[in-house]
Amino acid sequence: MVLLMLLQTGMLVLGQVALKLGMKDMPDWQWSWNYIWHEVILNGWLMVAVVLLIAANLFWLWLLDKYPFSQIYPLTSLGFLFGMLAGLFIFHESVGYMQWIGAVMIILGCYFIAKV
């Protein structure tokens, strides 16, 4: 169950990373069909994000059918850890010691929930 949740949460985070990469070099947002077609729909990173996020949500539906909600839903908090690591390694953002303490607390919480 934990490995499946790691996979599902990883897909969600990769989808968010692809969204961030897709938005990085876009001009200021405009509510026009021309802008949406050229800057959003034809943006490769945004299309990768859509595919990953749809796949992650379909996988989530399967997980909801197979495992207790009280165990799998709290494990989605691993996304916060994965997001922090993506910020650090992909976007070269700084991560402070308080964030690391929070990450350790998330890992411990997931450990105890998975042990039930």
Secondary structure, DSSP 4 states (H G I P E B T S, - for coil): -HHHHHHHHHHHHHHHHHHHHHHHTPPSP--SHHHIIIIIIT-HHHHHHHHHHHHHHHHHHHHHHHS-HHHHHHHTTHHHHHHHHHHHHTS-----HHHHHHHHHHHHHHHHHHT-
